[in-house]
Every structure is written in C-alpha cells, then in structure tokens.
Amino acid sequence: MNEELALFRDNVRRFIAAEIAPYYEQWENAGIFPRGLWNKLGEQGLLGVDLPETYGGSAADFRFAMIIVEEFSRANFGSIGGPMTVHSDIVAHYILNNGSEEQKQRYLPEMVAGACVGAVAMTEPGAGSDLQAVRTTARRDGDHYIINGSKTFITNGQHCDMVIVVARTNMEVAGSRGTSLFLVDTNLPGFQRGRNLEKIGLHAAGTSELFFEDVRVPASAILGEPDRGFAVLMGELQRERLSLAIGAVAAAEGVLAETVGYVKERKAFGAPLAALQNTRFKLAEAATDIRVHRAFVDECKTLLMNAELDVATASMAKVATTEMQGRVVDTCLQLFGGYGYMREYGVSRAFVDARVQRIYGGTSEIMKELISRSLLD
Ligand SMILES: Cc1cc2nc3c(=O)[nH]c(=O)nc-3n(C[C@H](O)[C@H](O)[C@H](O)COP(=O)(O)OP(=O)(O)OC[C@H]3O[C@@H](n4cnc5c(N)ncnc54)[C@H](O)[C@@H]3O)c2cc1C
C-alpha cells in the first residue's frame, strides 16, 4: 500500500508541475479558475478519488484523497486545491453519505468527471458562524419546494452546476430542528450568480454571492431527511475540518522548504542568512511546530478512517494546525525580508492564502467553543 501511495503522490506532483505550475500566476493575476481545468482534473482521476467505482471513483481510501490536498497545499496552489476540496471532499461526500441512490447516480459520476462542479452554500450575509440564523427558506408546495434567499462567500460559486443549499423548512422551531439541505441545479429558473468577490488572497478561486428567487425544486432534491439538515452538516464537518488541517500542515512544510533554500542563498554581513543564529532558531522552531502538528493530523487520519474522529478532536486539529500555519508563514516571510512582501515571491502568496484558513470551515473561535463544550457540558 505504501508503494501505491508513493506512486500516486508522484503522479499528482507530475500533474501539478505540468498542468498547474506554468499557468498558476497567470490565473491568479486574472482572478480566474479556468472551467476546462475541472474536466482535466476529472480526466486525470483527481476528483472524488475515494468514491466507490459504482459512482465513477477509484475506490481508493481517504489517504489518497488527502495526498491530493497535501500536494496542492505544499506547492502553494491553494486557489486550485481549495475549490477541489470543496467539490471532492465536501460536496461529493455529503451526497455519498446522505443521498438517495438516485441522487448518487445522478451527480457523483459527473462530479468525478469534472462535468458537474459542486458547491455548498451555508453562509449568508447575516449568518456565518451562527448557522441557526439562516434566513433562506424552502416552502413546501405540493411535490415541490420553493427556495428564496441569498448566500455569500460561496467557493465554486462561479462554476457550480449544482449547489447544496442550506434552507429553513420550518420557521416555527429552532434552526437545528427546522433546516434542510437541497441539491439545487444551477440552471433552474430563479437562480442567479452574483459577482466574483475580490479577496486579499486565493485570487483564482471563485468566491461568490448566490441568489435564489422562487427557485422550484422537486421534493426529491432534499439531501437526507426533511428538517434534519443540521444532523447531516454535523456528520460531515469532521472530514471537512480534517482536510483543512492536513492542507495546513502541508502548506507549512512547503513554505518552510522554500525558506530553507532562500536563507542558504541570501547573504547579509558577508555570510548567508543561514549562518545567523536567529535564522537557525526560527527555522528550528518552525520545523518542530510542523512536526508536532503532523503527528496529530496523522493520528486524526487514522481516527477518521476508523470512523472514530469526534467533533472536539477534529476541531482541535483544525484550530491547532491553521494557527500553526499562520505562525510559520509569518516567520518565513520575515526571513525573506522585503522580498517576502513582493508578489513575485511565493512566500507572500502563502502568507495571504494562509489567513483564511483560520476563518472558513468554522473560525478558530468556534473551534474553541466546540472543544470547550466537550470538556464542560
Ligand atoms: C474565501 C472564503 C471561502 C468560503 N467558502 C464558503 C463556502 O464554500 N460555503 C459557505 O457556506 N461558506 C463559505 N465561507 C464562509 C465562511 O465559512 C464564514 O466566513 C465563516 O464561517 C465565518 O462566518 P462570518 O464570516 O459570517 O463571520 P462571523 O460569524 O460574523 O464572525 C465574526 C467574528 O466573530 C467571531 N465569533 C462569532 N461567533 C462567535 C462565538 N460564539 N464565540 C466567539 N467568537 C465568535 C468569529 O470567530 C469571528 O472572529 C467562505 C469564506 C471565505 C472567506
């Protein structure tokens, strides 16, 4: 198995070197994730790799899926890796684990091929951390539901062919008991994409507002049980948070490796920066920080594969690793001096791209809330 994993990692690296690295800067400058890239990723077997073969996947296990996350993160190509994670590791698994057979047959093979791009729309202008405050509604109308509302900050919003929409189906009860998830095709009348939002980093990754005005979907578009959307969300968040944690560790490893190369070359006061004790200590601290966190995410990988990763542990992984990533990129940028602040140096991109890791997928503060609940409640 180790040989298979190494071979797969090698293939992913080769794909990144040939198909991503030469164009990435151009895509970042234009703020564009080319639509055709989704098809190319599908052709290469890089989407939904751990889905069953019945649905077009390779029936590989979680470790293979995470190799993809790691290699895009390590290479500092978050604008491609992030959207892929949403599509393959979040949306596809929501459907696999909670969908009807018809929903799985309909969406998963197309998602694996890159013909159907997936997104998940929870966040609204008035509801981010507090998902119970979601105001998008889905009103029952015979065999259909009619969806009204708006979402924001939605990754893949510009390309998605299908979006999982979090909507209230019962306003009389608390959000946790009156929310449902819907698989909404974006070619339906009443669906509209807003602008591609301008971000401080991850420029090529599309992040959009989405609008729903009397969007009519069949009752069969509900994912899981009606009014039980929160249960579905809670069941899936562990994998999402661990994917972010695994990406955080790999991104930190990547930027550290680049910095080690730089300090050996760059000279100050007649010697390489690497000769200065401050440089040596900072690198030693960063390497130790990364190593400790890698051991923890490796433990969490095993827990997830044994279906034993609980909410508190996944939250610990997410908050610990993304905060670590922030520390490491800051240290590394400092060692680059003024060059670290220049866009042509990858470390500057690693720095801005790392910042959002502490915000999306549940903020650091929300992670701490979840961990403390497991201790106190
Ligand atoms: C680039 C990007 C991509 C994203 N992609 C998606 C996506 O694909 N789909 C999607 O649905 N969403 C997505 N999001 C949204 C993201 O999940 C939210 O931004 C995040 O959950 C925080 O919500 P908020 O922005 O409304 O902040 P708020 O909830 O308003 O939080 C503001 C601050 O208050 C703190 N806070 C809030 N509640 C508490 C509390 N109880 N205790 C302590 N502190 C608290 C927060 O930690 C934060 O520091 C994305 C966001 C970004 C920036």
PDBQT file of the ligand as one rigid body, heavy atoms in Angstrom, charges set to zero:
ROOT
HETATM    1  C1  LIG A 401     -12.563  32.547   0.929  1.00  0.00    +0.000 C 
HETATM    2  C2  LIG A 401     -13.786  32.046   1.642  1.00  0.00    +0.000 A 
HETATM    3  C3  LIG A 401     -14.439  30.921   1.163  1.00  0.00    +0.000 A 
HETATM    4  C4  LIG A 401     -15.598  30.457   1.781  1.00  0.00    +0.000 A 
HETATM    5  N1  LIG A 401     -16.297  29.397   1.254  1.00  0.00    +0.000 NA
HETATM    6  C5  LIG A 401     -17.517  29.079   1.760  1.00  0.00    +0.000 A 
HETATM    7  C6  LIG A 401     -18.328  28.085   1.121  1.00  0.00    +0.000 A 
HETATM    8  O1  LIG A 401     -17.942  27.461   0.126  1.00  0.00    +0.000 OA
HETATM    9  N2  LIG A 401     -19.576  27.844   1.628  1.00  0.00    +0.000 N 
HETATM   10  C7  LIG A 401     -20.057  28.505   2.723  1.00  0.00    +0.000 A 
HETATM   11  O2  LIG A 401     -21.191  28.240   3.133  1.00  0.00    +0.000 OA
HETATM   12  N3  LIG A 401     -19.298  29.452   3.360  1.00  0.00    +0.000 NA
HETATM   13  C8  LIG A 401     -18.057  29.745   2.903  1.00  0.00    +0.000 A 
HETATM   14  N4  LIG A 401     -17.290  30.714   3.523  1.00  0.00    +0.000 N 
HETATM   15  C9  LIG A 401     -17.818  31.388   4.684  1.00  0.00    +0.000 C 
HETATM   16  C10 LIG A 401     -17.129  31.039   5.994  1.00  0.00    +0.000 C 
HETATM   17  O3  LIG A 401     -17.430  29.725   6.385  1.00  0.00    +0.000 OA
HETATM   18  C11 LIG A 401     -17.545  32.096   7.038  1.00  0.00    +0.000 C 
HETATM   19  O4  LIG A 401     -16.926  33.304   6.654  1.00  0.00    +0.000 OA
HETATM   20  C12 LIG A 401     -17.174  31.714   8.447  1.00  0.00    +0.000 C 
HETATM   21  O5  LIG A 401     -17.920  30.614   8.892  1.00  0.00    +0.000 OA
HETATM   22  C13 LIG A 401     -17.369  32.880   9.421  1.00  0.00    +0.000 C 
HETATM   23  O6  LIG A 401     -18.618  33.468   9.292  1.00  0.00    +0.000 OA
HETATM   24  P1  LIG A 401     -18.732  35.075   9.116  1.00  0.00    +0.000 P 
HETATM   25  O7  LIG A 401     -17.809  35.480   8.023  1.00  0.00    +0.000 OA
HETATM   26  O8  LIG A 401     -20.169  35.430   8.979  1.00  0.00    +0.000 OA
HETATM   27  O9  LIG A 401     -18.158  35.675  10.459  1.00  0.00    +0.000 OA
HETATM   28  P2  LIG A 401     -18.978  35.918  11.819  1.00  0.00    +0.000 P 
HETATM   29  O10 LIG A 401     -19.753  34.701  12.152  1.00  0.00    +0.000 OA
HETATM   30  O11 LIG A 401     -19.697  37.204  11.707  1.00  0.00    +0.000 OA
HETATM   31  O12 LIG A 401     -17.781  36.062  12.862  1.00  0.00    +0.000 OA
HETATM   32  C14 LIG A 401     -17.069  37.296  13.074  1.00  0.00    +0.000 C 
HETATM   33  C15 LIG A 401     -16.100  37.081  14.245  1.00  0.00    +0.000 C 
HETATM   34  O13 LIG A 401     -16.847  36.777  15.424  1.00  0.00    +0.000 OA
HETATM   35  C16 LIG A 401     -16.388  35.571  15.983  1.00  0.00    +0.000 C 
HETATM   36  N5  LIG A 401     -17.494  34.818  16.604  1.00  0.00    +0.000 N 
HETATM   37  C17 LIG A 401     -18.693  34.509  16.058  1.00  0.00    +0.000 A 
HETATM   38  N6  LIG A 401     -19.405  33.757  16.903  1.00  0.00    +0.000 NA
HETATM   39  C18 LIG A 401     -18.638  33.566  17.997  1.00  0.00    +0.000 A 
HETATM   40  C19 LIG A 401     -18.808  32.883  19.233  1.00  0.00    +0.000 A 
HETATM   41  N7  LIG A 401     -19.916  32.198  19.504  1.00  0.00    +0.000 N 
HETATM   42  N8  LIG A 401     -17.811  32.946  20.144  1.00  0.00    +0.000 NA
HETATM   43  C20 LIG A 401     -16.672  33.620  19.881  1.00  0.00    +0.000 A 
HETATM   44  N9  LIG A 401     -16.454  34.290  18.734  1.00  0.00    +0.000 NA
HETATM   45  C21 LIG A 401     -17.415  34.264  17.809  1.00  0.00    +0.000 A 
HETATM   46  C22 LIG A 401     -15.810  34.796  14.801  1.00  0.00    +0.000 C 
HETATM   47  O14 LIG A 401     -14.914  33.798  15.243  1.00  0.00    +0.000 OA
HETATM   48  C23 LIG A 401     -15.147  35.908  14.031  1.00  0.00    +0.000 C 
HETATM   49  O15 LIG A 401     -13.891  36.187  14.573  1.00  0.00    +0.000 OA
HETATM   50  C24 LIG A 401     -16.098  31.142   2.932  1.00  0.00    +0.000 A 
HETATM   51  C25 LIG A 401     -15.409  32.261   3.435  1.00  0.00    +0.000 A 
HETATM   52  C26 LIG A 401     -14.277  32.718   2.796  1.00  0.00    +0.000 A 
HETATM   53  C27 LIG A 401     -13.602  33.956   3.346  1.00  0.00    +0.000 C 
ENDROOT
TORSDOF 0
